[in-house]
Amino acid sequence: MIPAGLALVILVVLAARGIRELPAVQSFMSDYPGESELPADAPVGFPAWLGWQHFLNSFFMLFIIRTGWEIRKGKRPAAFWTRNNTGLLKTKNPPVRIGLPVWFHLTVDSLWVLNGVVFYILLFATGQWVRVIPVSWDVIPNALSAALQYASMNWPTENGWLNYNALQLLAYFVTTFIAAPLALATGIRMAPGFATKFRKFDKVFPLPVARAIHFPVMIYFVAFIIVHVVLVLLTGALRNLNHMYAARDDQGWLGLAFFAGSIVLMVAGWFAARPTLLAPVAGLTGKVRR
């Protein structure tokens, strides 16, 4: 399997390099170097809040993917949670009993959505949206040019502090404004307790359709994260990490230190998220039973 994959990569690289030698392609890449021009008033650099947003999004996404996979495996959970049907949470219908992984999944989902709302507000309030939303149709040919540059292993010049290349821009746009809302909409449609209440939407948004979309969206996020991390590390790790975590454009070590600290927190959280520790937390808002 690995030799076949390596052979495929070599063939793609050789084909891309051959295509780049064609005069018509060279002319195309001269006209579209791989980067769309930003508006004159576009912000320069990254604000500090974006670094915190990036870490929180990564932290929450780690556990969303983990619990989503646990739920998909269909194994009997170690414990079940039933919310307290009192106070503001009191309803006519009896609470639905759900597995502890589902409770954790929905809890982290809620935090992820809250973080996303803050992100959207700050993104548009500070003008940073022009960096992740296409403002010109030339983003398409520029993205094709950038893709050919990546495929030929002669990668486009990276200067994310000023502007993303067109392929990055489209990837961030799809992730932020298509994949994330799809994950939320399909997740709500599938959520225990909501699925039966939303049966009137079965004709326009059937539950099987939501399930068929939700898992591929998770696969998309996994693939995006892997490619994103690999490219960050291969295209100037210190500078990129300073952009993402330290809001500065230099080759210092501060961004790497913040990144390492975030990894430590993720690893600690991964081992801490065990049923024995999650059960008492879940018990604050409901009953936990095995």
C-alpha positions in Angstrom: 0.0 0.0 0.0 2.8 2.5 1.0 4.9 1.7 -2.1 1.9 2.2 -4.4 1.1 5.5 -2.7 4.7 6.6 -3.1 4.7 5.7 -6.7 1.5 7.7 -7.3 3.0 10.7 -5.6 6.1 10.5 -7.8 3.9 10.2 -10.9 1.9 13.3 -9.9 5.1 15.3 -9.3 6.6 14.3 -12.6 3.4 15.0 -14.5 3.0 18.4 -12.8 6.6 19.3 -13.6 6.1 18.3 -17.3 2.9 20.3 -17.5 4.7 23.4 -16.1 7.2 23.3 -19.0 4.4 23.8 -21.6 4.5 27.4 -23.0 0.8 27.9 -22.5 1.0 26.8 -18.9 3.9 29.0 -18.2 1.9 31.9 -19.7 -1.1 31.0 -17.5 1.0 30.9 -14.4 2.6 34.2 -15.3 -0.9 35.8 -15.5 -2.1 34.0 -12.4 0.9 33.5 -10.0 -1.3 31.8 -7.3 -2.4 34.7 -5.2 -5.4 37.0 -5.5 -4.8 40.6 -4.7 -6.5 41.9 -1.5 -8.4 45.2 -1.2 -6.2 48.2 -0.5 -7.6 48.5 3.0 -7.1 44.9 4.0 -5.6 44.4 7.4 -1.9 43.4 7.7 -0.9 40.6 10.0 -2.8 38.6 12.6 -4.4 40.0 15.8 -3.8 38.3 19.1 -7.4 37.1 19.4 -6.9 34.9 16.3 -4.2 32.9 18.1 -6.5 32.1 21.0 -9.3 31.3 18.6 -7.0 28.9 16.7 -6.0 27.1 19.9 -9.5 26.8 21.2 -10.8 25.6 17.9 -8.1 23.0 17.6 -8.6 21.8 21.2 -12.4 21.4 20.9 -12.1 19.8 17.4 -9.7 17.2 18.8 -12.4 15.9 21.2 -15.2 16.3 18.7 -13.4 14.0 16.3 -12.5 11.6 19.1 -16.0 11.3 20.5 -17.5 11.3 17.0 -15.4 8.2 16.2 -16.3 6.5 19.5 -20.0 7.1 18.7 -19.7 5.8 15.2 -18.1 2.5 16.4 -21.3 1.8 18.3 -19.8 0.2 21.3 -21.7 0.2 24.6 -20.6 3.3 26.6 -19.2 2.9 30.1 -22.0 5.1 31.5 -25.2 6.9 30.5 -26.4 10.4 31.3 -29.9 11.7 31.7 -30.3 15.5 32.3 -32.1 16.8 35.3 -35.7 17.7 34.3 -35.9 20.6 36.6 -35.9 24.4 36.6 -35.2 26.0 33.2 -34.5 22.6 31.7 -37.9 21.2 32.7 -40.0 19.9 29.8 -43.2 17.9 29.3 -41.4 15.1 27.6 -39.1 12.8 29.7 -35.3 13.5 29.2 -33.5 11.2 26.8 -30.8 8.9 28.1 -27.6 9.1 26.2 -24.2 7.5 26.4 -21.4 9.4 28.1 -19.5 9.8 24.8 -22.6 11.4 23.2 -22.9 13.8 26.2 -19.2 14.7 25.9 -19.6 15.1 22.1 -22.6 17.5 22.5 -20.9 19.4 25.3 -17.7 20.0 23.4 -19.8 20.8 20.3 -21.5 23.6 22.3 -18.2 25.1 23.3 -17.0 24.8 19.7 -20.1 26.6 18.4 -19.7 29.3 21.0 -16.1 29.8 20.1 -17.2 29.9 16.4 -19.7 32.6 17.1 -17.1 34.8 18.7 -14.8 34.0 15.8 -17.3 35.1 13.2 -18.1 38.4 15.1 -14.4 39.3 15.5 -13.6 38.2 11.9 -16.1 40.7 10.4 -15.6 43.4 13.1 -11.9 43.6 12.4 -11.9 43.3 8.6 -10.0 40.0 8.7 -12.8 38.4 6.6 -11.2 39.6 3.4 -8.4 37.2 4.0 -10.6 34.1 4.0 -13.5 35.1 1.7 -12.9 35.3 -2.0 -13.5 38.9 -3.3 -12.6 38.3 -6.9 -13.3 35.5 -9.5 -9.6 35.3 -10.3 -9.2 33.2 -7.1 -10.2 30.2 -9.3 -7.4 30.4 -11.8 -5.0 31.4 -9.1 -6.0 28.4 -7.0 -5.3 26.1 -10.1 -1.9 27.8 -10.4 -1.1 27.2 -6.7 -2.3 23.6 -6.9 0.1 23.0 -9.9 2.9 24.6 -7.9 2.2 22.3 -4.9 1.9 19.2 -7.1 5.3 19.9 -8.8 6.9 20.4 -5.4 7.9 23.9 -6.4 5.6 25.5 -3.9 4.2 29.0 -4.1 6.0 31.6 -2.0 4.4 31.7 1.4 3.7 35.1 3.0 0.6 34.5 5.1 1.3 37.6 7.2 0.2 39.6 4.2 -1.9 37.3 2.1 -2.8 33.6 1.6 -2.3 32.0 -1.7 -5.6 31.3 -3.5 -5.7 27.6 -2.7 -5.2 28.4 1.0 -7.9 31.0 0.8 -10.4 28.6 -0.7 -9.6 25.9 1.8 -10.1 28.3 4.7 -13.3 29.6 3.2 -14.7 26.0 2.7 -13.7 25.0 6.2 -15.1 28.1 7.9 -18.3 28.8 5.9 -19.3 25.5 4.4 -17.9 22.5 6.4 -18.4 24.0 9.9 -22.1 25.0 9.2 -22.7 21.6 7.6 -21.3 19.9 10.7 -23.5 21.9 13.0 -26.7 21.6 10.9 -26.4 17.8 10.5 -25.3 17.3 14.1 -28.4 19.1 15.4 -30.6 17.1 13.1 -29.0 13.9 14.5 -28.9 14.9 18.1 -30.8 12.6 20.5 -34.0 14.2 21.6 -34.0 16.5 18.5 -34.3 13.8 15.9 -37.9 13.0 16.8 -38.9 16.6 17.3 -37.7 17.5 13.8 -39.6 14.8 12.0 -41.7 17.4 10.2 -38.5 18.3 8.3 -38.1 14.7 7.1 -39.2 15.6 3.6 -36.7 18.5 3.2 -33.9 17.2 5.5 -34.3 13.5 6.2 -32.3 12.0 9.1 -30.5 9.5 6.8 -29.3 12.4 4.7 -27.9 14.2 7.8 -26.1 11.0 8.8 -24.7 10.6 5.3 -23.3 14.1 5.3 -22.1 14.3 8.9 -19.4 11.6 8.7 -17.8 12.8 5.4 -17.6 16.3 6.9 -15.7 14.8 9.8 -13.3 13.1 7.4 -12.9 16.4 5.6 -11.9 18.1 8.9 -9.4 15.3 9.6 -7.8 15.6 6.1 -7.7 19.4 6.4 -6.0 19.3 9.8 -3.4 16.9 8.6 -2.6 18.9 5.4 -2.7 22.2 7.4 -0.2 21.0 10.0 2.1 19.4 7.5 2.3 22.6 5.3 2.7 24.8 8.4 5.8 22.8 9.4 7.2 22.4 5.9 6.8 26.0 4.7 8.7 27.8 7.4 7.7 26.4 10.8 9.0 29.1 13.1 7.6 32.0 11.1 4.2 30.3 10.5 3.9 29.4 14.2 4.7 32.9 15.2 1.9 34.1 12.9 -0.6 31.7 14.3 0.2 31.7 18.0 2.3 34.9 18.8 0.8 37.5 16.4 4.3 38.5 15.1 6.2 38.1 11.8 9.7 36.9 12.6 11.7 33.8 13.0 11.7 33.8 16.9 10.8 30.9 19.1 7.8 32.3 20.9 5.3 30.8 18.5 6.9 27.4 18.8 6.8 27.7 22.6 3.1 28.5 22.5 2.5 25.7 20.0 4.3 23.2 22.2 2.3 24.4 25.2 -0.9 23.8 23.3 0.2 20.3 22.4 0.9 19.6 26.0 -2.6 20.8 27.0 -4.2 18.6 24.2 -2.3 15.5 25.3 -3.2 16.2 29.0 -6.9 16.7 28.0 -6.9 13.5 25.9 -5.8 11.4 28.9 -8.0 13.3 31.3 -11.1 12.7 29.2 -11.8 9.3 30.7 -15.2 8.1 31.9 -14.1 8.1 35.5 -13.3 11.8 35.3 -16.1 12.8 32.9 -18.9 11.2 34.9 -18.6 13.6 37.9 -18.7 16.6 35.5 -21.7 15.2 33.7 -23.3 14.5 37.0 -23.5 18.3 37.7 -26.3 18.6 35.2 -27.9 15.2 35.3 -27.8 11.6 36.5 -25.0 9.3 35.5 -25.5 5.6 35.7 -23.8 2.5 34.3 
